[in-house]
C-alpha cells in the first residue's frame, strides 16, 4: 500500500512552549505511524492487550457507576454526572485508540462522493453552528464517482468535524472541497483562521486529540494519503484511489 502522511507543522509548532509540544507529541506520532502498515502491526502488538485490559476495567467502572446512581442520594447526583462525563471521554479515547491500532477492513461501494457529504452535511452544520461557524461546500462541476466505505469514511469525517467545531475559532468560516485528480479522490478541508488546538480537558472532548490520526487511519486503509498544513491556519487534504478493493488490509 502506498500510504503517506505529509505534515507541514512548522508555523504552529515553533510558537508553542516545550510543554505544549510535548502534549501534542502522541497525536503527531500516531499520524506518522498510520502511514505505514508495518508500523500499524507493531502498534497493535504494543497497545492491543493494554487497550483490552483497560476496556475491561472501564466496564467494571461503568457497572459501579450504575449501581452508585441507583442507590445514591440526590446530593451525589452532580458528582456522579461529572464522573459519567469524564468516563465517557476516557471510554471514547480507548475506542479511538483501538480503531487506530487494529487491522481495519473495508466494505466499499462505488458511488458519487456527494452522496456521503449530503448525508452528513446537516449534522456537520448543526455542530459548527453551535460555535457560530458556517461550512461552505464546494462540489466539483461533475459528480466524482469512485470506491469508498461510507460507514468508515463518514465516521472519520464526523469525528473530525466535531473536533473542529469544539476547538476552532468561533465566527470563522470553513470550506470543504472535493474533486478527482489523476485517478484519485481529493477532499480538502480549509480552516484558515484556526490552528490545530487541543480541546480543554473536562469539556467532554478527552479523545478528540485523536480525531486527525483516526481520520488518517481510515484514509490510509483506503490506500490513500493525508496532507496536513498548519503554517497558515489548518489545511487538511485527503487523497485515495477511485478504485479500492474491499478489505484492502
C-alpha positions, 0 to 999 in steps of 0.5 A: 500500500502506498500510504503517506502522511505529509505534515507541514507543522512548522508555523504552529509548532515553533510558537508553542512552549516545550510543554505544549509540544510535548502534549501534542507529541502522541497525536503527531506520532500516531499520524506518522505511524498510520502511514505505514502498515508495518508500523500499524502491526507493531502498534497493535502488538504494543497497545492491543492487550493494554487497550483490552485490559483497560476496556475491561476495567472501564466496564467494571467502572461503568457497572459501579457507576450504575449501581452508585446512581441507583442507590445514591442520594440526590446530593451525589447526583452532580458528582456522579454526572461529572464522573459519567462525563469524564468516563465517557471521554476516557471510554471514547479515547480507548475506542479511538485508540483501538480503531487506530491500532487494529487491522481495519477492513473495508466494505466499499461501494462505488458511488458519487462522493456527494452522496456521503457529504449530503448525508452528513452535511446537516449534522456537520452544520448543526455542530459548527453552528453551535460555535457560530461557524458556517461550512461552505461546500464546494462540489466539483462541476461533475459528480466524482464517482469512485470506491469508498466505505461510507460507514468508515469514511463518514465516521472519520469525517464526523469525528473530525468535524466535531473536533473542529467545531469544539476547538476552532475559532468561533465566527470563522468560516470553513470550506470543504472541497472535493474533486478527482485528480489523476485517478484519485479522490481529493477532499480538502478541508480549509480552516484558515483562521484556526490552528490545530488546538487541543480541546480543554480537558473536562469539556467532554472532548478527552479523545478528540486529540485523536480525531486527525490520526483516526481520520488518517487511519481510515484514509490510509486503509483506503490506500490513500494519503493525508496532507496536513498544513498548519503554517497558515491556519489548518489545511487538511487534504485527503487523497485515495484511489477511485478504485479500492478493493474491499478489505484492502488490509 
